Amino acid sequence: MELLFVALFGAVIGLAARYFLPGRSTQGSVLVPAIGTVAASAVWVGLTWLGWDWAGGWIWWVSLGAAAAASVVLNLVISRRRIHADQRMLQLLAKTGSPDTA
């Protein structure tokens, strides 16, 4: 049951990162919340395998902190790379008129 709550909180953290950080228009609406969900769930499962107590506070802080860090970092990286790729494609299209010509 705790894993369900961790996944839900990870999705909420990812959703907050999507709407509070720049570059929202460069990615799908579910990408960053999915990143938060996967990061929180994976860290939670890893920490439970290492023997961390489910009722302890540290497992929550570490799992949700990892979700926040992954959501922020990957949101910034993905949006920056997408903007750069779009600019390159625009230059190529303006120069050649076709995306197939390199």
Sequence and secondary structure as in RCSB ss.txt:
>XXXX:A:sequence
MELLFVALFGAVIGLAARYFLPGRSTQGSVLVPAIGTVAASAVWVGLTWLGWDWAGGWIWWVSLGAAAAASVVLN
LVISRRRIHADQRMLQLLAKTGSPDTA
>XXXX:A:secstr
 HHHHHHHHHHHHHHHHHHHSS GGGS TTHHHHHHHHHHHHHHHHHHHTT  TTSHHHHHHHHHHHHHHHHHHH
HHHHHHHHHHHHHHHHHHHHHS TT  
